[in-house]
Amino acid sequence: MRLSLSLSILALACLPAIAQPGPVERIEQGNRVTENVPEIPAELIERLNRYQNTRGAGVAGWTGDGCLLISTRFAETSQVHRVCQPLGMREQVTFYPEPVAGVAVAPPGAPREGFVFGKDRGGDEFSQLYWFDAQTRETTLLTDGRRSQNGGTVLSRDGSRMAYSSTSRNGTDRDIWLHDPRGGEPRLLLQEGGSWSAQDFSPDGSRLLVMKYVSANESYPGEVDVATGKLRMFPVDGGKAAFGGLRYAPDGEGVYYVSDEPVDGRPSEFQTLRHHRPGQAGPVQLSTAPWDVDAFEISDDGRHLAYVTNEDGIHRLTVLALPSHRPVRLPELPVGLIGGLEFSPDGRQLAVTLNTATSPSDAHVIDLRAGRLERWTKSEVGGLDTGRFVAPSLVRYPTFDSVDGQPRTIPAFYYRPSRPAPAGGFPVVISIHGGPESQARPGFNASTQFLLDELGVAVLVPNVRGSSGYGKTWLTLDNAEKREDSVKDIGALLDWITQQPELDASRVGVTGGSYGGYMVLASLMHYSDRIRAGIDIVGISDFTTFLTNTEEYRRDLRRAEYGDERDPAMRAVFDRISPLKNAHRIDTPLFVAQGRNDPRVPYTEAEQIAAAVRANGKPVWFLMFNDEGHGFRKKSNSDYFGAASVLFWQRHLLGE
C-alpha cells in the first residue's frame, strides 16, 4: 500500500516558509514502512548478495551424548542446531519465525534430556522461556506468556531446578523465580526490588548465588537459601564495585568471581578474576593482566576453569587446573574474539566460539589433554574470497583533554581498503558503538568488508570515553552532565582524519546504533560542516523523552548512566544537549532506521527526529520495521536496511 502524506499543517506553521520541505512519501509494504527511501536498484541488490549471505555459528552447549548445540541461521532467523562431530552435518532443532536465544542445556543425569531457551515476539524483548524435550521433540512454555521479560536461566547440577529473572510480578523489578523444567508452577524465590539475576546453584542445589545490578560500576553479590528464600548479602570491599559473575567452587565452599574491588587495599581499575573461600584472609587474584575478565566457566567435573581477558579489544583465553590454579597448555588460537566457553560433560574438552575480523563466528573444540584445536563448524561466506577481507590496525588519536599533563588518547580500529588510495584520499565512515557501556571490537562484519572492497571506503571504529574495557575511570568519563565529552572525542577524530594524507576529510560519514545513534545525531548537531551524511539506527534523539517512554523495567538502570530527567538541573542539561531540541543545527542528509517494537529506545525517538530535521530542507530517509525491536534480526529486514544504507552512502557520501 502506497500513501503520500504531507507534514501536518500544525508542524508546518511552526517553520519558516523557506524551510518547509516537500511532501513526505510514506510507503507501507508488509511489515516495512519507508519515507523518502528511493527504490533499491537491482544491480546493488545483486552486488550485495554474497556479502549478505555470510553467516556465523555460536556455541550454545553440549548434549549428554557428546554433540554440540549451536546457534546459526539458515533461513530468516537464528535457530538451535545440533552437530555431533567436527565439520559434521548441522541438524536444525528449533523452527520459529523469531530468533531463539538464551539456551541452557540440561546437565548429564538430569531427569529429562533437553534445553531451556528464550524467544520474544517481533523484537519486543518480552522473552518467554520454553523447555525443548530432546526425546519427544516437544516444546513447553515455562513462563507466563504475557508482557513479562524472562531470562538468565541457571540450571542446578542435577537438572531438577532452574532459576531465572522475571519482571512478571510488577513489570518493573527483576525478581528471581524457581521452576522445575519437568512441570509444576514456578515459585517466587527472591523479591527485593531492583534488577536481580541468578548466578549459580551450589553443588547440592541448596543455595543460589545471586547479584543485584545497579549500573556498570555498581553491583551487589549475595546468596539465597533455596528452601527458605533467606538472602545473605556478601560484603563489598570499598563499599561499591562492579561484578562480572559468580560461581561456586567445585566443593561448594569457596566462590570464584570477577570484580573491580580493591586488591590488598589498592584501588583496582579492572574487573579481575578472584577466588575466595571461608577462613581465607582475603580473596586470591587469579588474573594478573591489567585488563577486564569478560567471561569464565568451570567444568562439571570441577577440574578446570576457563576465563577470557579483554586486552585492548582482543580476547585471550586461559585455562587453569583446579584446585591448583596452574595454567593448562593450550593450542594457538587466532587473534580475535572468543565466546561460548562450554566444557564437555566429561570435562575433557572446551568448546569455544572463535571470530576474527576476517572470518565469521564458528564453533571450535579444544582437547585439553592433547592441547589440540578442532573446528566443528565452517560457516559460509557467500562464496567470497576471504583473502580479500581486511583486518584493522589499532590507532590512538589525541583528544581535547589531558591526563597527568599528557594529551588523553582515544583507541580506534582503523580499517583501510587494500586498494591504493585515490588522489583525494579514501572517503571515511565512522562507526560508533552503542551502550554506552559497550566496546567496539574487531569482529567480522560483512557490511564493513563491502565498504572496504566494493566502495573503497575506509572505516574507523572508535572507543570513545565511556566505553567498557579500559577501566572504571574511563567508563565514567561521560556520565550525566559530562555526556557531550564523548561527542568531543568524535570531533577530535575528525581532526585526526584531516591529518591523514590517505583520508578524504571532505567525505566523512557517521553511523551508529542505540546510544551510538545518539552519538550520530549529536555529532551532526556539532559538526555538520565537517560530516557529509549520517545514519542513525534505533538512536536516542532526546534523553528526556527517551527516559520517559522507555520500558519501566529499564528506566532506573538508564538513569544511573544518563542522569535523572526528574531533576530540574539534569533536565536542563538534557535540553541543552538534545539533538531534537537542536535539530535546526543538523544541516546534513540523515537516514533514520527503527524497529516498531523497540522496548529500549521507543520508535517515537526516530519519528520525532526525522520530522524535526526535515524542517531544515535536507534529505531525510526514514525506515521502520513493524516486526523488529532494538535492531534488525530477520534476514530480509537486515538485507533491505543494508542495501538502503549503501545506497544512502553512494548518494550522500560518495556523490554517485
N, C-alpha and C positions, 0 to 999 in steps of 0.2 A: 504494500500500500504506500503510495507516494502522496505526501501532504506538503504544500507550500505554505509556510506561515510567515507572518511579519512579526517583528517585535511589537509588544503591546504599546498602545497609544500612551499609556502612563509612563512607560520606560522611556519612550522617545521624547516625551515632553520635558524630561529632566536633562536632556543632552543638547549641546549647542547644535544648531542646524547643520553646520559643516561636518560634524562628527557622526551624523546619523548614517548607519550602514544600510545596505540594501536588504532585501528580503532574505530571511533565513530559510533555506530549503531543507526541510526535515523529511527524512526517508525512513520508514519503518519496514524492515524486511525480516520476517520471522522474529527472532529474539534480538536482532541488531537494529539500533537506532543511530542514524548519522545526520549531521547537519553540516552542509557545505563541504563534505568529503567527496572529491571527484571520483569518478569511476576508475577502478584499478585496471590499468592496461593489461591485456592478456600476456604481452611479452614480459612484463615484470613478474607476473604470477609464475610464468614458466621459468624465469631466471631464478626465482627464489625457491622453486620446488624442492631441489635437492637439499638445500640448507634447512628447510622446514621439515624435512623427513629424517633428520637425525633424531636419535633417541638415546636414552640412558637407562641404566638399571641400578637399583639400590638394594642393599641387603636389608631384609626385614626380620630374619630369624631362621633358626634351624628346626626341622621337624624331628620327631623321635627316631625316624628311620634313616637319618643322615642326609636328608635332602635340604636344600636351601629354599626359603621363601624369599622372593624378590619383588620389588615394585617396578613395573615398567609399563609403557604404553604401546599398544598395537592398534588401537582404534582412536576414539576421541579422548579417552581419559586414562590415567594410570590405574592399573589394577594389580592384584596379587597374582603372581605366577610361581610355579614350582620347578626347580632344577635339581636333578639328582646326581649329576657328575660334571666334571669340568667340561665346559662348552657343550653341555648336553641340551636336549630339547627343552624349550620353555613351555610348560603346560599352564594355560591360564586357568585360574581357580575362581576368581570373582568376575562378575559381568554386570556392571552398572553404568548408567549414563553419567553418574557423578563419580569423581575420583575417590579412591579408597586410601586411607592413611591410618597412622597410629596403630600398627599391627603389634600385638603382644601374643607370642606363641606359648601354648601350654607346655610346661616343663615335662621331662621324662617322668613316667609314673603317675601323671595326672589322671583323675577319674575319667576324663574324656580327652581324646586327641583332637586338637583344632587350634583356633586362634581367635582373639578378640580384635575387632577393627572398628574404625570410626568412619562415618560418612555424613555429609551435610546435604542441603538442597540448594542448588543454584549458587553456591559460594556464600551462603548466609552465615556460615561458621557455627550454626547451632547443631553441632555434630552429635549424632546418636551413636551409641555403642552396640555392636552386634557380635554374636557368637557364631563362628563358622565351624560346624562339626565335620571333622575330616572323614568320619566313617559314612555318615548319611549324606554329606554334601548339602545339608540343610542349614539355613541361616535363621537365627533367633534374635529378635530385638531385646536388648537388656535394659535399656533406659526408658524414660517416659514418652519419647516420641513427640514431644511438644517443643515449644520455643525455649529450650534449655541448651546450655553448652556443656558437653561431657567429654572428658578426655584424660590423658595422663595415666593410662591403665598400668597398674603394677600387679603381678600375679604372685601368690605365695609359692614357696618351694615345692609344695605338693600339688599345686594347681587347683586346690579346693576353694580358694578365695581370690577375689580380685578387689583392689581398691582403686578408686578413681575420683577425680574432681568433677563437681557438677554445680551449676547455677540453678538447679530445679527448685530449690526451696523458695527463693525470693527474686530470682532473676538478676541479682546484683553480686552476692557473695559466692565465692567458690568454696563450697563445703567438701568434705571427704566422705564418700559413701563406700560401703562394703556390699559385695554381691557374690553369690555362688554361681559360676557360669553354668552349672547343671540345672539351675532353675530356682524358683522361690522369688521372694520380694527383696529388693535392696534395703539395706539398713543404714541410716544416717549415723556415721561414727563421730565426726568432728564438726561442730557448728560454733565457730569462734568469731565469725565476721572477717572480711578481708579475702585475700586470694591465697588459698592453701593448696598444696599438692602433696600427693603420696610419693614417697621416695623408695622404700624398700621394706619388705617383711623380714622379720628375724627368721633364722633357720627353722624354728619350731612354730612359726606363724602366730605367736602370742603378742608380738609387738610390731609396731609400724613406725618407721621414720617418716616425719612429715616436715614441711617447710612452709612458712608464710612469706610471700613475696610482696615487697612494698615498692621497690624500684630497682633499677640496675645496680644501685650501690647499697641496697639495704634488703636483707632477708633474715629470717629468724628460724633456726632449726629446733626440732623437738621430737618427742617420742610419745606415741599413744598406746595405751593398753587396749588391745583389740576386744577383750571381753567386757571391760567396764567403760571404755571411752575416755579414761582419765588421761589428761595431757600433761606432760612434763617438758618444759622448755629447757634447752641447753644454754649455758652461759655463752655470751659472745664477747670475745676479747676485744677491748676497746669500745664496747657498747654498741657499735654499729659496724656492719660488714656485709659484703656480698658473698653468697654461697652458690656454688655451681653443681651441687649434687651431694647425696649422702648414701652410703651403702654399709650394711653390716659387714664386719669381718667374718670369715667363714665360721669361726667358733661362736659367733653371736655376741661376743663380749665387747670387742672394740668396734670402732667406726672409721671408715675411710670417707674423706670428704674433700671438697675443693672450696677454698676460702681465701679472702684477702685480709684476714685478721692479722694483727701484728705478730711478728715472729721474734721470740726472745725479747719482747719489749720494743722491737724496732718496727716502724711502720712498713707495711707491705703494699706496693703498688699493684701487684698482680695476684690473680687467683691461682694458688698453687695447690698441689695435692698433698694432703696431710693424713696421718694415722694417729688415732688416739684410743687408748684403752683404759679401763678403770684402774686406779692405782698408779698410773703413769704421771710423772710430774707435769708433763705438758705434751702437746702433740709433736710428732716427728714429721718434719717436712720431707717429702719424698721426691718431688720435682724441684730441681735446683735452678733450671734456666729462668732468666728474668722475663718470662712470658706467661700468659694465661694457659691453664689447662682447660681445653674445650670439652672434653668428654673422658669418661673412664668406665670400665666394666670389669667385673670379677667373674671367673669361671664357676660353673655349678659345682665342680669338684673341689673348689677352694684352693687350687694350686697355682693360679696365675691371676695377675691383674694387668690390664692393658690401659694405657692412657695416651691422649693426644695433646701435644702442646701446639699452640698457635704462635709461630715465630715470624713476625712481620708479615702475616697473612698467609704463610706457608705452614702446612701441618707436618709434624714429626711424631712418629709412633714409637712408644716404649712399652715393653712387656717386662713385668717383674715376676720372679718366682716368689711364692708365698710359703711360709711366713718370713723368709729371709730377706725379701725385698732386693734380691740380687737381679741385675738385668739379664734378660734372656737374649741370646744371639738371634738376630732377625735377618732375613734376606734384604737386599737393597730394594727400596721402593721408589717409584717415580716421584719426582718433585711435584707436589701439588696438594690436593685436599684429600683428607681421609675421614670417612664416616662409617656408619654401621656398627662396628665393634660388637660382634656376636660370637661368643665361644660355642663350639660344638657341644652336644650333650656330654660327651666323654672328656671334654676339656683339652683335647689334644690339638684342636685346630681353632684358628681365629679367622672368621670371615670379616672382611672389610670392604667398603665401597671406596674405590680409587677414582679420582677425577683430576685431570690436568687441563691447562689452558688449551691444549691441542688434542685432547681426547675426552669424550663424554664419560659419564659415570659408568662403572662396571663392577660386578662382584668378583672379588678375588679371595682366595683362601690361603692362609699361612699354616703350614705344618710346623708346629712349634718344636717337635723333636728333631726333624730333619733340617729346619731352617730354610724351607723351600716355599716359594710363592707359586700358586697355580691360579690361572684365570678361569673363572666359571661362566662368565658371560662375555660376549663380544657384540656390543651394540652397533647398530647400523649408523653410518654417517652419510646416508643419501647418495652413495656412490662417489663422494667427493675424494679428491686426492689429499689425504691427511698431511702429506709432506708440504702442502702449501699453507697449512694452518700456522698462525703466528702466536708465539708466546711473548708476554710482555716483559719489559725491564722495569725495575723498581727505581723511581726517581724521588728526590726530595727537593721541594722548592721553598724559598723563604716566604713568610707571610708578614703581616703588618706589625706583630708584637715581638717581644724578646723574652728569653729565659736566661737568667744569670748573665745578662749583658750580651748574649748572643741571639741572633735572629731565630725565632721559632721556625721550624721547617715542617712541612706537611708531606706525608708519604703519598705517592700516587703510582698506579700501574700504567705504564705507557706502552700502548700497542701501536707499533709503527708498520705501515704497509711494506711488504717486501719489495715492491717496485721502486725504481728511482724516484726521488721527489721531483714534482713538476717545477717549472721556473718560479712560480709564485709560492711554492710550498704546499704541503698537504692541507686540505680542509680538516677541521677537527670537530669531533663530538665529545663533549664532556659528559660522562655518565655518573650521576650522583646517587649513592645508595640511600635506602630508607632507614627506618629505625626510630629515632636517630642512633639508638644504641645498637648499631649493627656494624658490619665491616665489609668493605669490598675486598674480594679475594680473587686470585687468578684462576677461576674455574672455567670450564668450557662453555662458550656462548656462541651458538651458530650465527646469531644476528651480528655480533661483533666481527666474526670472521667474514661475513658477507660485506660489511662496510669496508673492511681492510682490503680484501682481494678483488671484489667486484667493483667497488666505487672509489677505491683509493683514498679512503678517509681514515685519518689517524684517530685513535680513541684514547682518552685519558680518563682514568678512574681514580679519583682522589679519596683519601680517608681523612676528611676534614675533622677539626676538633669536635668532640662529642662522639666519635666513633669508638666502638669497643676494640679491644685487642692491644691497646697501648697504655694501659694502666688506668687506675681510678681517677687520677687527677685529670688526665686527658678527657675522660668520659664526662666530666662535669664542667668542662670549659665553655659549653654552650647552653647551660641550664638557665631557664627562666629569663631574666632580663638580659642575659648575655647571648640570646638566641642569634642575633644578627652577626655575631663574631664569626660564626661558621660561614655565613654568606660572604664576609670579607675574605675568607680563605679562598673562595672561588674568584673573587676579584684579584687576589694575588696570583692565582693560577693563570688568569688572563694576562697578567703582567709577564709571567714566565713564558707564556706562549709567544709573546711579541719578541722575546729574546732568542727564540729558536729559529735559525735560518730556514730549516726544513719545514716549518709550520706556517700556515697562512692565517695570520691574526685577523684578517678581514672576513674570514669564513669560519666562524665558530658557532656551533650549536650546543644546546644543553638538553639533557633528558634525565628523568628520574621518576621513581615511583614512591607513593605514600609520603613519608617525610621528605624523600628525595623530590617528590612533586612540588612540595612547598619550596624546597631549595631552588627548583627551576623557576618558579614564579617570582621568588624573592630576587634571584639573580637577574631576571628580566626587568624587574622593578628598578634595580640599581644600575644595571649595566646594559640597558637596551641599545646604547650606542656602540657597544662592543660585541654584542651577540646577535647573530643574524636570525636565529629561529630557536624555538623551544618546544619540547614535548613533555607535558605534564600527565602522569599516569596515576590515577586514584590519589591525587595530591590534596593536601590541606591548603585552602585558599584564605581562611580566616580562623585563627585559633579560638576565638570566642564562639563562633557558630559551630566549629568542629567539636569543641568540648561540650557544648550544649546538646548536640544531636548525636554524638557517638553513643554506642550502646552503653547502658547503665553499668554493666559489669566492668567496663574498661575505664570509666570516667576518672575515678580517683587514681588509678595507675598512671594515666596520662597527665593528670595534674601534677603528680610528683616530678615529672620530667619537664613539662612545659610551663607550669605555673597555674594558679587558680584563677579562673575567669571571674569568680565571685568577689575577688579582692579588687577594689576600685583602682589601686595603683597598678596591679598586674594587668587589669583590663585596659588601662591607658597604654601600657607597653604593647599589648596585642593590637590596639587600634593603630599605633604608630608603625608597627612592622607588618601590618596586614596587607598582603597583595590585593585583596578585594577592595579595601578602602583606598589603596593607592593604584588602582587599575589604570588610571589615566597616565601613569608613568610607564606602562608596558607598551612600548612602541615597536613591537616585534611580532611577526607571524607566530601563531600559537596553535598547537594541537593538544586538545584535552580528551583523555580517554578514561572511561569509568565503568565499573560494574554496578548494576542497579541494586543488587542485594548486599552491597558492602556494609558490614556492621561496624567497621573500624572508621573509615572515612566516608561518611554518607554521600550519596550521589549528588545531594544538593550543593556540596562544595564545588563539584565540577560544573554544575549548571550555572551557578551564580558567577563564577569567574569567567566562563565563556561569554555570558551575556554582557558582563561589565567590560571586558576587553574589546568586544566587538564595537563598542562605542568609540573606540579610537580609530576606526576605519581600516584596521589591519586585518588580514585574513585570519579567521579563527575556524579551525576544524573541530568538530565535536563528535565523539563516538561513545556509545553506551551499549553494553550487552545486558539484556534483561535476565539472563540465566548465569550471570557471573557475580562475584563478590569483589574481594580485595585482590585483584589481579585476574588474569585470564588463564584458566586451567583446561579448557576444552580446546582441542587441536584446531578445529575450524575457526573458532574465535581468535585464537592466538595467531593463526596464519593470516587472517584478514587484517588484524591490527599490525602485524609485522609488515605486510605489504603496504598498508596505508602509511606507515611510518617511513618506509623507504621512499615512497612517492613524495611525502612531505619534505624529506631531506633533499631529494632531487630538485624539487621546485624552489624551495626557500633557503637551502644552504648552498647547494651547488649551482643554482640558477639555470638548471636544464629546462 
